[in-house]
Amino acid sequence: MKSKCKLCHLNRELNDSHVIPSFVGRWLKKTSATGYFIAVDTEGTAERSQDLYKAKLLCDNCEGILNQFETYFANNIFHPFKNGTLNAIDNNENIAKFVVSISLRVLWLHQGINHPFVMKWAHILNKLEQEWRQYLLCSGDFVKGPNSHHILFSNKQLLANGLRSAPNLILNLLRSSAFYPFEKFGKAYIFSNMAGIQVISMIYPHELPASIGTQVYPEQTLGGKDRPGIGWGGYFQNIMEFSNKQDAIQSALPKGYKNMIDRTVEKNPERAINSEDTKLIYQQQIMSRKMKTQPDS
Ligand SMILES: [Zn+2]
Protein backbone atom coordinates (compact mmCIF):
# COMPACT_ATOMS: atom_id res chain seq x y z
CA MET A 1 0.00 0.00 0.00
CA LYS A 2 1.37 3.41 -0.95
CA SER A 3 1.35 6.32 1.48
CA LYS A 4 2.86 9.78 1.65
CA CYS A 5 6.55 9.63 2.60
CA LYS A 6 7.18 11.92 5.57
CA LEU A 7 10.35 13.38 4.08
CA CYS A 8 9.80 13.82 0.31
CA HIS A 9 5.96 13.87 0.47
CA LEU A 10 5.70 11.55 -2.56
CA ASN A 11 3.22 8.69 -2.60
CA ARG A 12 5.38 5.62 -2.26
CA GLU A 13 5.67 2.18 -0.72
CA LEU A 14 6.97 2.96 2.81
CA ASN A 15 9.59 1.09 4.81
CA ASP A 16 9.58 0.18 8.46
CA SER A 17 12.05 2.89 9.47
CA HIS A 18 14.02 2.98 12.70
CA VAL A 19 13.56 6.07 14.85
CA ILE A 20 16.83 5.48 16.69
CA PRO A 21 19.17 4.04 14.03
CA SER A 22 19.83 0.32 13.93
CA PHE A 23 23.57 0.67 14.65
CA VAL A 24 22.65 1.69 18.22
CA GLY A 25 20.52 -1.44 18.68
CA ARG A 26 23.22 -3.66 17.18
CA TRP A 27 25.83 -2.23 19.54
CA LEU A 28 23.56 -2.61 22.60
CA LYS A 29 22.85 -6.21 21.64
CA LYS A 30 26.46 -7.08 20.92
CA THR A 31 27.72 -5.66 24.22
CA SER A 32 24.86 -6.97 26.38
CA ALA A 33 25.04 -9.83 28.85
CA THR A 34 22.25 -11.75 27.14
CA GLY A 35 22.06 -10.75 23.48
CA TYR A 36 18.81 -8.93 24.19
CA PHE A 37 17.93 -5.53 25.55
CA ILE A 38 14.79 -3.94 26.94
CA ALA A 39 12.78 -1.93 24.47
CA VAL A 40 9.77 0.14 25.39
CA ASP A 41 6.98 0.40 22.82
CA THR A 42 4.78 3.46 22.24
CA GLU A 43 2.25 2.21 24.84
CA GLY A 44 5.02 2.14 27.48
CA THR A 45 5.17 -1.67 27.62
CA ALA A 46 8.65 -3.04 28.21
CA GLU A 47 9.70 -6.09 26.27
CA ARG A 48 12.71 -8.22 25.64
CA SER A 49 13.89 -7.16 22.24
CA GLN A 50 16.55 -7.65 19.62
CA ASP A 51 15.67 -4.59 17.62
CA LEU A 52 14.72 -0.96 18.20
CA TYR A 53 11.34 0.65 17.54
CA LYS A 54 10.27 0.99 13.91
CA ALA A 55 7.44 2.85 12.16
CA LYS A 56 6.27 3.35 8.56
CA LEU A 57 7.79 6.73 7.79
CA LEU A 58 10.01 6.79 4.71
CA CYS A 59 10.30 5.64 1.11
CA ASP A 60 13.39 3.75 -0.11
CA ASN A 61 14.96 6.86 -1.54
CA CYS A 62 14.62 8.92 1.66
CA GLU A 63 15.73 5.99 3.79
CA GLY A 64 18.87 6.00 1.63
CA ILE A 65 19.43 9.73 2.24
CA LEU A 66 19.27 9.34 6.03
CA ASN A 67 21.43 6.24 5.84
CA GLN A 68 24.43 8.26 4.64
CA PHE A 69 24.30 10.49 7.74
CA GLU A 70 23.86 7.47 10.00
CA THR A 71 26.84 5.66 8.53
CA TYR A 72 29.01 8.73 8.94
CA PHE A 73 27.91 9.21 12.54
CA ALA A 74 28.30 5.53 13.45
CA ASN A 75 31.83 5.27 12.01
CA ASN A 76 33.18 8.68 13.02
CA ILE A 77 31.43 9.47 16.32
CA PHE A 78 29.46 6.65 17.94
CA HIS A 79 31.88 3.73 17.74
CA PRO A 80 35.03 5.82 18.39
CA PHE A 81 33.32 7.35 21.46
CA LYS A 82 32.35 3.93 22.76
CA ASN A 83 35.87 2.59 22.09
CA GLY A 84 37.52 5.58 23.77
CA THR A 85 39.22 6.73 20.55
CA LEU A 86 37.13 9.79 19.72
CA ASN A 87 39.54 12.72 19.53
CA ALA A 88 38.79 15.96 17.71
CA ILE A 89 35.47 16.05 15.86
CA ASP A 90 35.55 17.37 12.29
CA ASN A 91 33.23 20.15 11.29
CA ASN A 92 31.22 17.93 8.99
CA GLU A 93 27.66 18.61 7.90
CA ASN A 94 26.78 14.90 8.14
CA ILE A 95 26.81 15.32 11.94
CA ALA A 96 24.26 18.15 11.89
CA LYS A 97 22.10 16.31 9.37
CA PHE A 98 22.19 13.15 11.46
CA VAL A 99 21.09 15.05 14.57
CA VAL A 100 18.32 16.90 12.75
CA SER A 101 17.11 13.64 11.19
CA ILE A 102 16.78 11.97 14.60
CA SER A 103 14.68 14.76 16.10
CA LEU A 104 12.61 14.99 12.93
CA ARG A 105 11.72 11.29 13.19
CA VAL A 106 10.77 11.73 16.85
CA LEU A 107 8.63 14.72 15.88
CA TRP A 108 6.83 12.78 13.12
CA LEU A 109 5.98 9.96 15.51
CA HIS A 110 4.52 12.32 18.07
CA GLN A 111 2.64 14.31 15.43
CA GLY A 112 1.14 10.99 14.33
CA ILE A 113 -0.43 10.38 17.74
CA ASN A 114 -1.38 14.02 18.48
CA HIS A 115 0.83 14.04 21.54
CA PRO A 116 -0.03 16.92 23.96
CA PHE A 117 3.48 18.37 23.51
CA VAL A 118 2.93 18.55 19.76
CA MET A 119 -0.46 20.23 20.21
CA LYS A 120 0.94 22.81 22.65
CA TRP A 121 3.95 23.76 20.52
CA ALA A 122 2.31 23.25 17.10
CA HIS A 123 2.92 26.87 16.02
CA ILE A 124 6.68 26.35 16.36
CA LEU A 125 6.88 22.65 15.48
CA ASN A 126 5.12 23.00 12.12
CA LYS A 127 7.69 25.59 11.02
CA LEU A 128 10.59 23.52 12.36
CA GLU A 129 9.33 20.39 10.64
CA GLN A 130 9.44 22.22 7.32
CA GLU A 131 12.87 23.72 7.98
CA TRP A 132 14.39 20.37 9.02
CA ARG A 133 12.88 18.56 6.02
CA GLN A 134 14.18 21.16 3.57
CA TYR A 135 17.59 20.99 5.22
CA LEU A 136 17.83 17.21 4.80
CA LEU A 137 16.55 17.34 1.23
CA CYS A 138 18.93 20.22 0.30
CA SER A 139 15.86 22.03 -0.97
CA GLY A 140 16.25 25.40 -2.71
CA ASP A 141 13.75 27.00 -0.31
CA PHE A 142 15.74 26.07 2.77
CA VAL A 143 16.57 28.85 5.25
CA LYS A 144 18.47 28.06 8.44
CA GLY A 145 16.50 28.97 11.56
CA PRO A 146 17.76 29.89 15.04
CA ASN A 147 16.68 26.78 17.00
CA SER A 148 19.80 24.98 18.14
CA HIS A 149 20.62 21.27 18.17
CA HIS A 150 23.19 19.74 20.49
CA ILE A 151 25.08 16.54 21.12
CA LEU A 152 26.00 15.62 24.69
CA PHE A 153 28.38 12.80 25.44
CA SER A 154 27.71 11.16 28.81
CA ASN A 155 30.10 8.82 30.43
CA LYS A 156 30.33 7.18 33.84
CA GLN A 157 32.22 10.04 35.49
CA LEU A 158 29.81 12.68 34.30
CA LEU A 159 26.76 10.71 35.36
CA ALA A 160 28.16 9.66 38.74
CA ASN A 161 26.94 12.98 40.23
CA GLY A 162 23.37 11.85 39.72
CA LEU A 163 23.66 8.52 41.53
CA ARG A 164 22.30 9.88 44.78
CA SER A 165 18.97 10.77 43.17
CA ALA A 166 18.81 7.85 40.74
CA PRO A 167 20.95 4.90 41.87
CA ASN A 168 20.87 3.16 38.48
CA LEU A 169 21.48 6.29 36.43
CA ILE A 170 24.68 5.13 34.72
CA LEU A 171 23.34 1.78 33.69
CA ASN A 172 19.97 3.16 32.64
CA LEU A 173 21.47 5.85 30.45
CA LEU A 174 24.44 4.06 28.94
CA ARG A 175 22.58 0.81 28.25
CA SER A 176 19.44 2.10 26.61
CA SER A 177 17.97 4.06 23.78
CA ALA A 178 15.05 6.44 24.12
CA PHE A 179 13.33 9.36 22.41
CA TYR A 180 10.70 11.77 23.68
CA PRO A 181 9.72 15.43 23.88
CA PHE A 182 10.51 17.01 27.26
CA GLU A 183 9.43 20.21 28.95
CA LYS A 184 10.47 21.60 32.31
CA PHE A 185 11.58 24.92 33.84
CA GLY A 186 10.24 26.82 30.81
CA LYS A 187 12.33 24.85 28.33
CA ALA A 188 10.92 22.53 25.70
CA TYR A 189 13.04 20.24 23.57
CA ILE A 190 13.17 16.90 21.77
CA PHE A 191 15.48 14.46 23.53
CA SER A 192 17.03 11.24 22.31
CA ASN A 193 19.44 8.95 24.05
CA MET A 194 21.64 6.54 22.13
CA ALA A 195 23.49 4.52 24.73
CA GLY A 196 24.79 7.72 26.38
CA ILE A 197 25.17 9.94 23.32
CA GLN A 198 22.27 12.36 23.51
CA VAL A 199 20.64 14.69 21.07
CA ILE A 200 18.80 17.78 22.26
CA SER A 201 16.84 19.86 19.76
CA MET A 202 15.48 23.07 21.22
CA ILE A 203 11.86 23.98 20.62
CA TYR A 204 11.58 26.81 23.15
CA PRO A 205 13.58 28.95 23.75
CA HIS A 206 15.82 28.80 20.63
CA GLU A 207 18.99 28.29 22.55
CA LEU A 208 20.15 25.92 25.23
CA PRO A 209 21.80 27.62 28.20
CA ALA A 210 25.31 26.55 29.29
CA SER A 211 25.84 24.74 26.04
CA ILE A 212 29.06 26.18 24.62
CA GLY A 213 30.86 23.53 22.61
CA THR A 214 27.91 21.18 22.12
CA GLN A 215 26.07 22.79 19.23
CA VAL A 216 25.89 21.09 15.82
CA TYR A 217 23.19 23.22 14.16
CA PRO A 218 22.74 26.03 13.07
CA GLU A 219 26.39 26.61 14.06
CA GLN A 220 28.88 23.85 14.77
CA THR A 221 30.84 24.44 17.98
CA LEU A 222 31.38 20.78 18.83
CA GLY A 223 34.94 19.74 18.31
CA GLY A 224 37.75 19.64 20.83
CA LYS A 225 39.03 16.65 22.72
CA ASP A 226 37.76 17.94 26.06
CA ARG A 227 34.07 18.07 25.53
CA PRO A 228 32.15 20.24 27.96
CA GLY A 229 29.93 18.92 30.71
CA ILE A 230 26.33 19.74 31.23
CA GLY A 231 25.65 22.87 33.19
CA TRP A 232 21.92 23.41 33.35
CA GLY A 233 19.27 22.17 35.75
CA GLY A 234 16.69 20.99 33.27
CA TYR A 235 19.07 18.42 31.88
CA PHE A 236 19.73 16.49 35.06
CA GLN A 237 16.03 16.62 35.98
CA ASN A 238 15.26 14.98 32.67
CA ILE A 239 17.77 12.15 32.95
CA MET A 240 16.90 11.42 36.60
CA GLU A 241 13.24 11.12 35.69
CA PHE A 242 14.19 8.95 32.74
CA SER A 243 16.29 6.70 34.94
CA ASN A 244 13.62 6.34 37.60
CA LYS A 245 11.07 5.46 34.92
CA GLN A 246 13.43 2.78 33.62
CA ASP A 247 13.72 1.31 37.12
CA ALA A 248 9.94 1.09 37.28
CA ILE A 249 9.85 -0.60 33.88
CA GLN A 250 12.53 -3.13 34.83
CA SER A 251 10.79 -4.06 38.05
CA ALA A 252 7.54 -4.57 36.12
CA LEU A 253 9.12 -7.05 33.70
CA PRO A 254 7.41 -10.42 33.68
CA LYS A 255 9.00 -13.22 35.65
CA GLY A 256 9.50 -15.29 32.50
CA TYR A 257 11.78 -12.62 31.11
CA LYS A 258 13.86 -12.49 34.28
CA ASN A 259 14.22 -16.28 34.26
CA MET A 260 15.25 -16.13 30.63
CA ILE A 261 18.05 -13.70 31.51
CA ASP A 262 19.26 -16.03 34.28
CA ARG A 263 19.27 -19.01 31.92
CA THR A 264 21.13 -17.10 29.20
CA VAL A 265 23.77 -16.00 31.67
CA GLU A 266 24.09 -19.57 32.97
CA LYS A 267 24.62 -20.90 29.45
CA ASN A 268 27.34 -18.42 28.59
CA PRO A 269 28.80 -16.97 31.77
CA GLU A 270 31.91 -15.71 30.01
CA ARG A 271 29.89 -13.49 27.71
CA ALA A 272 27.95 -12.16 30.69
CA ILE A 273 31.08 -11.40 32.70
CA ASN A 274 32.74 -9.59 29.80
CA SER A 275 29.65 -7.65 28.78
CA GLU A 276 29.20 -3.89 29.09
CA ASP A 277 26.15 -4.55 31.31
CA THR A 278 28.20 -6.34 33.92
CA LYS A 279 31.14 -3.93 33.79
CA LEU A 280 28.84 -0.96 34.27
CA ILE A 281 26.88 -2.56 37.09
CA TYR A 282 30.16 -3.19 38.89
CA GLN A 283 31.58 0.30 38.30
CA GLN A 284 28.29 1.89 39.25
CA GLN A 285 28.25 0.02 42.55
CA ILE A 286 31.75 1.23 43.38
CA MET A 287 30.91 4.84 42.46
CA SER A 288 27.66 4.72 44.36
CA ARG A 289 29.40 3.42 47.50
CA LYS A 290 31.98 6.21 47.22
CA MET A 291 29.23 8.82 46.88
CA LYS A 292 27.51 7.52 50.00
CA THR A 293 30.63 7.76 52.11
CA GLN A 294 31.39 11.33 50.98
CA PRO A 295 29.98 14.01 53.30
CA ASP A 296 27.61 16.51 51.65
CA SER A 297 29.48 19.61 50.68
ZN1 LIG B 1 10.59 9.84 0.43
Boltz pocket constraint, residues with backbone or C-beta under 6 A from the ligand:
constraints:
  - pocket:
      binder: B
      contacts: [[A, 5], [A, 6], [A, 7], [A, 8], [A, 9], [A, 10], [A, 12], [A, 58], [A, 59], [A, 60], [A, 61], [A, 62], [A, 63]]
      max_distance: 6.0
